[in-house]
Amino acid sequence: MLEFIKLYGGTVLVSAIVITVITLAILKIVKRRKNGNCSFGCETCAFKDNCHKKD
């Protein structure tokens, strides 16, 4: 087991960090969408005129 950690410890650590960053980014996008905000900004969205229309 110690040999495995010596060989792959860095890879496991970097993978865990990357997965955490990606997960946090996805959660932020989902949270903004649930609050009624655009995920990436309305200025470049093709539906910017229809997205937040008030009926």
PQR file with spaces between the fields and no chain letter, atoms N, CA, C, O and H, PARSE charges and radii, in Angstrom:
ATOM       1  N    MET     1       0.832   -1.198    0.000 -0.4000 1.5000
ATOM       2  CA   MET     1       0.000    0.000    0.000 -0.0000 2.0000
ATOM       3  C    MET     1       0.868    1.250    0.000  0.5500 1.7000
ATOM       4  O    MET     1       0.568    2.219   -0.698 -0.5500 1.4000
ATOM       5  N    LEU     2       1.932    1.231    0.773 -0.4000 1.5000
ATOM       6  CA   LEU     2       2.831    2.385    0.839 -0.0000 2.0000
ATOM       7  C    LEU     2       3.499    2.632   -0.509  0.5500 1.7000
ATOM       8  O    LEU     2       3.736    3.773   -0.903 -0.5500 1.4000
ATOM       9  H    LEU     2       2.176    0.444    1.340  0.4000 1.0000
ATOM      10  N    GLU     3       3.794    1.545   -1.201 -0.4000 1.5000
ATOM      11  CA   GLU     3       4.403    1.665   -2.525 -0.0000 2.0000
ATOM      12  C    GLU     3       3.436    2.329   -3.514  0.5500 1.7000
ATOM      13  O    GLU     3       3.846    3.154   -4.330 -0.5500 1.4000
ATOM      14  H    GLU     3       3.601    0.617   -0.880  0.4000 1.0000
ATOM      15  N    PHE     4       2.153    1.963   -3.434 -0.4000 1.5000
ATOM      16  CA   PHE     4       1.133    2.565   -4.293 -0.0000 2.0000
ATOM      17  C    PHE     4       1.055    4.065   -4.046  0.5500 1.7000
ATOM      18  O    PHE     4       0.989    4.850   -4.992 -0.5500 1.4000
ATOM      19  H    PHE     4       1.821    1.293   -2.771  0.4000 1.0000
ATOM      20  N    ILE     5       1.063    4.466   -2.780 -0.4000 1.5000
ATOM      21  CA   ILE     5       0.988    5.889   -2.434 -0.0000 2.0000
ATOM      22  C    ILE     5       2.217    6.623   -2.937  0.5500 1.7000
ATOM      23  O    ILE     5       2.108    7.754   -3.411 -0.5500 1.4000
ATOM      24  H    ILE     5       1.117    3.828   -2.011  0.4000 1.0000
ATOM      25  N    LYS     6       3.374    6.006   -2.843 -0.4000 1.5000
ATOM      26  CA   LYS     6       4.602    6.627   -3.352 -0.0000 2.0000
ATOM      27  C    LYS     6       4.530    6.819   -4.862  0.5500 1.7000
ATOM      28  O    LYS     6       4.951    7.849   -5.389 -0.5500 1.4000
ATOM      29  H    LYS     6       3.462    5.088   -2.458  0.4000 1.0000
ATOM      30  N    LEU     7       3.992    5.816   -5.550 -0.4000 1.5000
ATOM      31  CA   LEU     7       3.949    5.884   -7.012 -0.0000 2.0000
ATOM      32  C    LEU     7       2.858    6.815   -7.536  0.5500 1.7000
ATOM      33  O    LEU     7       3.086    7.576   -8.477 -0.5500 1.4000
ATOM      34  H    LEU     7       3.650    4.979   -5.121  0.4000 1.0000
ATOM      35  N    TYR     8       1.672    6.754   -6.925 -0.4000 1.5000
ATOM      36  CA   TYR     8       0.516    7.443   -7.489 -0.0000 2.0000
ATOM      37  C    TYR     8      -0.069    8.530   -6.595  0.5500 1.7000
ATOM      38  O    TYR     8      -1.127    9.074   -6.912 -0.5500 1.4000
ATOM      39  H    TYR     8       1.488    6.136   -6.161  0.4000 1.0000
ATOM      40  N    GLY     9       0.571    8.853   -5.516 -0.4000 1.5000
ATOM      41  CA   GLY     9       0.048    9.855   -4.588 -0.0000 2.0000
ATOM      42  C    GLY     9      -0.159   11.216   -5.231  0.5500 1.7000
ATOM      43  O    GLY     9      -1.180   11.865   -5.004 -0.5500 1.4000
ATOM      44  H    GLY     9       1.431    8.412   -5.258  0.4000 1.0000
ATOM      45  N    GLY    10       0.805   11.650   -6.032 -0.4000 1.5000
ATOM      46  CA   GLY    10       0.691   12.935   -6.717 -0.0000 2.0000
ATOM      47  C    GLY    10      -0.451   12.964   -7.711  0.5500 1.7000
ATOM      48  O    GLY    10      -1.188   13.946   -7.801 -0.5500 1.4000
ATOM      49  H    GLY    10       1.635   11.122   -6.217  0.4000 1.0000
ATOM      50  N    THR    11      -0.590   11.891   -8.449 -0.4000 1.5000
ATOM      51  CA   THR    11      -1.665   11.795   -9.436 -0.0000 2.0000
ATOM      52  C    THR    11      -3.029   11.815   -8.754  0.5500 1.7000
ATOM      53  O    THR    11      -3.951   12.489   -9.213 -0.5500 1.4000
ATOM      54  H    THR    11       0.008   11.094   -8.377  0.4000 1.0000
ATOM      55  N    VAL    12      -3.149   11.078   -7.665 -0.4000 1.5000
ATOM      56  CA   VAL    12      -4.414   11.041   -6.926 -0.0000 2.0000
ATOM      57  C    VAL    12      -4.733   12.418   -6.362  0.5500 1.7000
ATOM      58  O    VAL    12      -5.882   12.854   -6.421 -0.5500 1.4000
ATOM      59  H    VAL    12      -2.400   10.530   -7.292  0.4000 1.0000
ATOM      60  N    LEU    13      -3.746   13.106   -5.820 -0.4000 1.5000
ATOM      61  CA   LEU    13      -3.951   14.440   -5.247 -0.0000 2.0000
ATOM      62  C    LEU    13      -4.373   15.442   -6.319  0.5500 1.7000
ATOM      63  O    LEU    13      -5.328   16.193   -6.123 -0.5500 1.4000
ATOM      64  H    LEU    13      -2.812   12.752   -5.772  0.4000 1.0000
ATOM      65  N    VAL    14      -3.678   15.457   -7.433 -0.4000 1.5000
ATOM      66  CA   VAL    14      -4.015   16.393   -8.514 -0.0000 2.0000
ATOM      67  C    VAL    14      -5.394   16.074   -9.073  0.5500 1.7000
ATOM      68  O    VAL    14      -6.164   16.989   -9.361 -0.5500 1.4000
ATOM      69  H    VAL    14      -2.902   14.847   -7.593  0.4000 1.0000
ATOM      70  N    SER    15      -5.719   14.802   -9.232 -0.4000 1.5000
ATOM      71  CA   SER    15      -7.042   14.414   -9.726 -0.0000 2.0000
ATOM      72  C    SER    15      -8.138   14.865   -8.777  0.5500 1.7000
ATOM      73  O    SER    15      -9.185   15.338   -9.218 -0.5500 1.4000
ATOM      74  H    SER    15      -5.093   14.058   -8.998  0.4000 1.0000
ATOM      75  N    ALA    16      -7.909   14.724   -7.485 -0.4000 1.5000
ATOM      76  CA   ALA    16      -8.902   15.155   -6.497 -0.0000 2.0000
ATOM      77  C    ALA    16      -9.114   16.661   -6.557  0.5500 1.7000
ATOM      78  O    ALA    16     -10.245   17.131   -6.435 -0.5500 1.4000
ATOM      79  H    ALA    16      -7.059   14.339   -7.126  0.4000 1.0000
ATOM      80  N    ILE    17      -8.044   17.418   -6.744 -0.4000 1.5000
ATOM      81  CA   ILE    17      -8.158   18.876   -6.842 -0.0000 2.0000
ATOM      82  C    ILE    17      -8.929   19.268   -8.094  0.5500 1.7000
ATOM      83  O    ILE    17      -9.797   20.140   -8.036 -0.5500 1.4000
ATOM      84  H    ILE    17      -7.125   17.036   -6.843  0.4000 1.0000
ATOM      85  N    VAL    18      -8.627   18.642   -9.219 -0.4000 1.5000
ATOM      86  CA   VAL    18      -9.318   18.956  -10.481 -0.0000 2.0000
ATOM      87  C    VAL    18     -10.802   18.613  -10.376  0.5500 1.7000
ATOM      88  O    VAL    18     -11.651   19.399  -10.796 -0.5500 1.4000
ATOM      89  H    VAL    18      -7.922   17.934   -9.267  0.4000 1.0000
ATOM      90  N    ILE    19     -11.114   17.460   -9.826 -0.4000 1.5000
ATOM      91  CA   ILE    19     -12.521   17.062   -9.671 -0.0000 2.0000
ATOM      92  C    ILE    19     -13.255   18.029   -8.754  0.5500 1.7000
ATOM      93  O    ILE    19     -14.413   18.361   -9.011 -0.5500 1.4000
ATOM      94  H    ILE    19     -10.424   16.821   -9.485  0.4000 1.0000
ATOM      95  N    THR    20     -12.602   18.488   -7.688 -0.4000 1.5000
ATOM      96  CA   THR    20     -13.219   19.443   -6.773 -0.0000 2.0000
ATOM      97  C    THR    20     -13.503   20.768   -7.466  0.5500 1.7000
ATOM      98  O    THR    20     -14.582   21.335   -7.293 -0.5500 1.4000
ATOM      99  H    THR    20     -11.662   18.218   -7.480  0.4000 1.0000
ATOM     100  N    VAL    21     -12.562   21.264   -8.240 -0.4000 1.5000
ATOM     101  CA   VAL    21     -12.750   22.539   -8.947 -0.0000 2.0000
ATOM     102  C    VAL    21     -13.884   22.428   -9.960  0.5500 1.7000
ATOM     103  O    VAL    21     -14.718   23.328  -10.056 -0.5500 1.4000
ATOM     104  H    VAL    21     -11.686   20.804   -8.381  0.4000 1.0000
ATOM     105  N    ILE    22     -13.921   21.345  -10.706 -0.4000 1.5000
ATOM     106  CA   ILE    22     -14.990   21.154  -11.695 -0.0000 2.0000
ATOM     107  C    ILE    22     -16.348   21.049  -11.007  0.5500 1.7000
ATOM     108  O    ILE    22     -17.327   21.627  -11.479 -0.5500 1.4000
ATOM     109  H    ILE    22     -13.244   20.614  -10.628  0.4000 1.0000
ATOM     110  N    THR    23     -16.415   20.320   -9.905 -0.4000 1.5000
ATOM     111  CA   THR    23     -17.661   20.183   -9.158 -0.0000 2.0000
ATOM     112  C    THR    23     -18.147   21.522   -8.637  0.5500 1.7000
ATOM     113  O    THR    23     -19.334   21.831   -8.734 -0.5500 1.4000
ATOM     114  H    THR    23     -15.620   19.850   -9.522  0.4000 1.0000
ATOM     115  N    LEU    24     -17.241   22.322   -8.084 -0.4000 1.5000
ATOM     116  CA   LEU    24     -17.624   23.645   -7.580 -0.0000 2.0000
ATOM     117  C    LEU    24     -18.113   24.555   -8.703  0.5500 1.7000
ATOM     118  O    LEU    24     -19.053   25.326   -8.508 -0.5500 1.4000
ATOM     119  H    LEU    24     -16.276   22.071   -8.005  0.4000 1.0000
ATOM     120  N    ALA    25     -17.494   24.474   -9.863 -0.4000 1.5000
ATOM     121  CA   ALA    25     -17.929   25.287  -10.999 -0.0000 2.0000
ATOM     122  C    ALA    25     -19.332   24.888  -11.449  0.5500 1.7000
ATOM     123  O    ALA    25     -20.168   25.748  -11.727 -0.5500 1.4000
ATOM     124  H    ALA    25     -16.731   23.847  -10.022  0.4000 1.0000
ATOM     125  N    ILE    26     -19.587   23.591  -11.518 -0.4000 1.5000
ATOM     126  CA   ILE    26     -20.914   23.120  -11.912 -0.0000 2.0000
ATOM     127  C    ILE    26     -21.961   23.533  -10.887  0.5500 1.7000
ATOM     128  O    ILE    26     -23.050   23.970  -11.259 -0.5500 1.4000
ATOM     129  H    ILE    26     -18.908   22.892  -11.292  0.4000 1.0000
ATOM     130  N    LEU    27     -21.646   23.401   -9.607 -0.4000 1.5000
ATOM     131  CA   LEU    27     -22.590   23.805   -8.570 -0.0000 2.0000
ATOM     132  C    LEU    27     -22.897   25.295   -8.632  0.5500 1.7000
ATOM     133  O    LEU    27     -24.032   25.703   -8.385 -0.5500 1.4000
ATOM     134  H    LEU    27     -20.761   23.046   -9.305  0.4000 1.0000
ATOM     135  N    LYS    28     -21.902   26.110   -8.958 -0.4000 1.5000
ATOM     136  CA   LYS    28     -22.121   27.551   -9.077 -0.0000 2.0000
ATOM     137  C    LYS    28     -23.060   27.859  -10.244  0.5500 1.7000
ATOM     138  O    LYS    28     -23.945   28.707  -10.130 -0.5500 1.4000
ATOM     139  H    LYS    28     -20.980   25.778   -9.159  0.4000 1.0000
ATOM     140  N    ILE    29     -22.861   27.171  -11.355 -0.4000 1.5000
ATOM     141  CA   ILE    29     -23.725   27.376  -12.519 -0.0000 2.0000
ATOM     142  C    ILE    29     -25.157   26.971  -12.199  0.5500 1.7000
ATOM     143  O    ILE    29     -26.097   27.692  -12.532 -0.5500 1.4000
ATOM     144  H    ILE    29     -22.142   26.482  -11.448  0.4000 1.0000
ATOM     145  N    VAL    30     -25.327   25.821  -11.555 -0.4000 1.5000
ATOM     146  CA   VAL    30     -26.665   25.344  -11.204 -0.0000 2.0000
ATOM     147  C    VAL    30     -27.340   26.308  -10.236  0.5500 1.7000
ATOM     148  O    VAL    30     -28.526   26.602  -10.384 -0.5500 1.4000
ATOM     149  H    VAL    30     -24.564   25.235  -11.284  0.4000 1.0000
ATOM     150  N    LYS    31     -26.608   26.795   -9.260 -0.4000 1.5000
ATOM     151  CA   LYS    31     -27.166   27.733   -8.278 -0.0000 2.0000
ATOM     152  C    LYS    31     -27.615   29.031   -8.953  0.5500 1.7000
ATOM     153  O    LYS    31     -28.683   29.555   -8.639 -0.5500 1.4000
ATOM     154  H    LYS    31     -25.645   26.555   -9.140  0.4000 1.0000
ATOM     155  N    ARG    32     -26.801   29.550   -9.882 -0.4000 1.5000
ATOM     156  CA   ARG    32     -27.181   30.784  -10.581 -0.0000 2.0000
ATOM     157  C    ARG    32     -28.418   30.557  -11.438  0.5500 1.7000
ATOM     158  O    ARG    32     -29.276   31.435  -11.527 -0.5500 1.4000
ATOM     159  H    ARG    32     -25.933   29.123  -10.137  0.4000 1.0000
ATOM     160  N    ARG    33     -28.523   29.387  -12.073 -0.4000 1.5000
ATOM     161  CA   ARG    33     -29.695   29.097  -12.899 -0.0000 2.0000
ATOM     162  C    ARG    33     -30.959   29.002  -12.051  0.5500 1.7000
ATOM     163  O    ARG    33     -32.018   29.471  -12.468 -0.5500 1.4000
ATOM     164  H    ARG    33     -27.826   28.674  -12.001  0.4000 1.0000
ATOM     165  N    LYS    34     -30.862   28.402  -10.871 -0.4000 1.5000
ATOM     166  CA   LYS    34     -32.022   28.263   -9.993 -0.0000 2.0000
ATOM     167  C    LYS    34     -32.479   29.619   -9.473  0.5500 1.7000
ATOM     168  O    LYS    34     -33.664   29.800   -9.194 -0.5500 1.4000
ATOM     169  H    LYS    34     -30.002   28.020  -10.532  0.4000 1.0000
ATOM     170  N    ASN    35     -31.569   30.570   -9.337 -0.4000 1.5000
ATOM     171  CA   ASN    35     -31.918   31.903   -8.865 -0.0000 2.0000
ATOM     172  C    ASN    35     -32.442   32.792   -9.986  0.5500 1.7000
ATOM     173  O    ASN    35     -32.772   33.953   -9.746 -0.5500 1.4000
ATOM     174  H    ASN    35     -30.606   30.423   -9.563  0.4000 1.0000
ATOM     175  N    GLY    36     -32.523   32.264  -11.207 -0.4000 1.5000
ATOM     176  CA   GLY    36     -33.060   33.026  -12.327 -0.0000 2.0000
ATOM     177  C    GLY    36     -32.027   33.828  -13.080  0.5500 1.7000
ATOM     178  O    GLY    36     -32.380   34.617  -13.956 -0.5500 1.4000
ATOM     179  H    GLY    36     -32.254   31.321  -11.401  0.4000 1.0000
ATOM     180  N    ASN    37     -30.763   33.649  -12.762 -0.4000 1.5000
ATOM     181  CA   ASN    37     -29.695   34.353  -13.470 -0.0000 2.0000
ATOM     182  C    ASN    37     -29.198   33.497  -14.628  0.5500 1.7000
ATOM     183  O    ASN    37     -29.372   32.278  -14.637 -0.5500 1.4000
ATOM     184  H    ASN    37     -30.476   33.008  -12.050  0.4000 1.0000
ATOM     185  N    CYS    38     -28.590   34.138  -15.582 -0.4000 1.5000
ATOM     186  CA   CYS    38     -27.971   33.401  -16.675 -0.0000 2.0000
ATOM     187  C    CYS    38     -26.721   32.706  -16.159  0.5500 1.7000
ATOM     188  O    CYS    38     -26.063   33.197  -15.241 -0.5500 1.4000
ATOM     189  H    CYS    38     -28.448   35.128  -15.575  0.4000 1.0000
ATOM     190  N    SER    39     -26.401   31.586  -16.740 -0.4000 1.5000
ATOM     191  CA   SER    39     -25.241   30.824  -16.289 -0.0000 2.0000
ATOM     192  C    SER    39     -23.936   31.485  -16.690  0.5500 1.7000
ATOM     193  O    SER    39     -22.984   31.494  -15.910 -0.5500 1.4000
ATOM     194  H    SER    39     -26.935   31.187  -17.485  0.4000 1.0000
ATOM     195  N    PHE    40     -23.878   32.035  -17.885 -0.4000 1.5000
ATOM     196  CA   PHE    40     -22.622   32.565  -18.391 -0.0000 2.0000
ATOM     197  C    PHE    40     -22.686   34.030  -18.788  0.5500 1.7000
ATOM     198  O    PHE    40     -21.703   34.561  -19.305 -0.5500 1.4000
ATOM     199  H    PHE    40     -24.652   32.027  -18.518  0.4000 1.0000
ATOM     200  N    GLY    41     -23.784   34.684  -18.569 -0.4000 1.5000
ATOM     201  CA   GLY    41     -23.914   36.090  -18.929 -0.0000 2.0000
ATOM     202  C    GLY    41     -24.856   36.270  -20.093  0.5500 1.7000
ATOM     203  O    GLY    41     -24.808   35.519  -21.067 -0.5500 1.4000
ATOM     204  H    GLY    41     -24.583   34.252  -18.149  0.4000 1.0000
ATOM     205  N    CYS    42     -25.704   37.255  -19.993 -0.4000 1.5000
ATOM     206  CA   CYS    42     -26.739   37.453  -21.010 -0.0000 2.0000
ATOM     207  C    CYS    42     -26.245   38.193  -22.254  0.5500 1.7000
ATOM     208  O    CYS    42     -26.859   38.088  -23.316 -0.5500 1.4000
ATOM     209  H    CYS    42     -25.743   37.865  -19.201  0.4000 1.0000
ATOM     210  N    GLU    43     -25.169   38.921  -22.139 -0.4000 1.5000
ATOM     211  CA   GLU    43     -24.756   39.745  -23.269 -0.0000 2.0000
ATOM     212  C    GLU    43     -24.361   38.932  -24.494  0.5500 1.7000
ATOM     213  O    GLU    43     -24.456   39.438  -25.612 -0.5500 1.4000
ATOM     214  H    GLU    43     -24.670   39.006  -21.276  0.4000 1.0000
ATOM     215  N    THR    44     -23.922   37.695  -24.321 -0.4000 1.5000
ATOM     216  CA   THR    44     -23.535   36.873  -25.466 -0.0000 2.0000
ATOM     217  C    THR    44     -24.547   35.775  -25.773  0.5500 1.7000
ATOM     218  O    THR    44     -24.325   34.959  -26.667 -0.5500 1.4000
ATOM     219  H    THR    44     -23.845   37.284  -23.412  0.4000 1.0000
ATOM     220  N    CYS    45     -25.645   35.750  -25.045 -0.4000 1.5000
ATOM     221  CA   CYS    45     -26.640   34.692  -25.202 -0.0000 2.0000
ATOM     222  C    CYS    45     -27.523   34.968  -26.414  0.5500 1.7000
ATOM     223  O    CYS    45     -27.911   36.109  -26.664 -0.5500 1.4000
ATOM     224  H    CYS    45     -25.825   36.413  -24.318  0.4000 1.0000
ATOM     225  N    ALA    46     -27.834   33.915  -27.163 -0.4000 1.5000
ATOM     226  CA   ALA    46     -28.695   34.058  -28.332 -0.0000 2.0000
ATOM     227  C    ALA    46     -30.135   34.361  -27.938  0.5500 1.7000
ATOM     228  O    ALA    46     -30.889   34.913  -28.739 -0.5500 1.4000
ATOM     229  H    ALA    46     -27.519   32.988  -26.960  0.4000 1.0000
ATOM     230  N    PHE    47     -30.523   34.011  -26.728 -0.4000 1.5000
ATOM     231  CA   PHE    47     -31.884   34.208  -26.265 -0.0000 2.0000
ATOM     232  C    PHE    47     -31.989   35.336  -25.249  0.5500 1.7000
ATOM     233  O    PHE    47     -32.919   35.354  -24.443 -0.5500 1.4000
ATOM     234  H    PHE    47     -29.911   33.563  -26.078  0.4000 1.0000
ATOM     235  N    LYS    48     -31.056   36.271  -25.273 -0.4000 1.5000
ATOM     236  CA   LYS    48     -31.032   37.333  -24.253 -0.0000 2.0000
ATOM     237  C    LYS    48     -32.301   38.165  -24.241  0.5500 1.7000
ATOM     238  O    LYS    48     -32.656   38.689  -23.186 -0.5500 1.4000
ATOM     239  H    LYS    48     -30.300   36.256  -25.928  0.4000 1.0000
ATOM     240  N    ASP    49     -33.004   38.315  -25.352 -0.4000 1.5000
ATOM     241  CA   ASP    49     -34.217   39.116  -25.387 -0.0000 2.0000
ATOM     242  C    ASP    49     -35.440   38.335  -24.880  0.5500 1.7000
ATOM     243  O    ASP    49     -36.433   38.945  -24.483 -0.5500 1.4000
ATOM     244  H    ASP    49     -32.716   37.888  -26.210  0.4000 1.0000
ATOM     245  N    ASN    50     -35.381   37.019  -24.889 -0.4000 1.5000
ATOM     246  CA   ASN    50     -36.505   36.194  -24.494 -0.0000 2.0000
ATOM     247  C    ASN    50     -36.350   35.524  -23.140  0.5500 1.7000
ATOM     248  O    ASN    50     -37.334   35.049  -22.573 -0.5500 1.4000
ATOM     249  H    ASN    50     -34.574   36.524  -25.212  0.4000 1.0000
ATOM     250  N    CYS    51     -35.165   35.479  -22.626 -0.4000 1.5000
ATOM     251  CA   CYS    51     -34.854   34.685  -21.434 -0.0000 2.0000
ATOM     252  C    CYS    51     -35.569   35.204  -20.173  0.5500 1.7000
ATOM     253  O    CYS    51     -36.180   34.416  -19.451 -0.5500 1.4000
ATOM     254  H    CYS    51     -34.366   35.865  -23.087  0.4000 1.0000
ATOM     255  N    HIS    52     -35.503   36.474  -19.908 -0.4000 1.5000
ATOM     256  CA   HIS    52     -36.029   37.044  -18.681 -0.0000 2.0000
ATOM     257  C    HIS    52     -37.212   37.975  -18.922  0.5500 1.7000
ATOM     258  O    HIS    52     -37.383   38.976  -18.225 -0.5500 1.4000
ATOM     259  H    HIS    52     -35.007   37.114  -20.494  0.4000 1.0000
ATOM     260  N    LYS    53     -38.018   37.633  -19.911 -0.4000 1.5000
ATOM     261  CA   LYS    53     -39.186   38.463  -20.207 -0.0000 2.0000
ATOM     262  C    LYS    53     -40.177   38.416  -19.069  0.5500 1.7000
ATOM     263  O    LYS    53     -40.426   37.354  -18.498 -0.5500 1.4000
ATOM     264  H    LYS    53     -37.879   36.820  -20.477  0.4000 1.0000
ATOM     265  N    LYS    54     -40.732   39.535  -18.744 -0.4000 1.5000
ATOM     266  CA   LYS    54     -41.800   39.608  -17.750 -0.0000 2.0000
ATOM     267  C    LYS    54     -43.123   39.551  -18.487  0.5500 1.7000
ATOM     268  O    LYS    54     -43.363   40.349  -19.392 -0.5500 1.4000
ATOM     269  H    LYS    54     -40.530   40.397  -19.208  0.4000 1.0000
ATOM     270  N    ASP    55     -43.984   38.617  -18.111 -0.4000 1.5000
ATOM     271  CA   ASP    55     -45.288   38.486  -18.787 -0.0000 2.0000
ATOM     272  C    ASP    55     -46.297   39.418  -18.184  0.5500 1.7000
ATOM     273  O    ASP    55     -47.448   39.449  -18.621 -0.5500 1.4000
ATOM     274  H    ASP    55     -43.788   37.969  -17.375  0.4000 1.0000
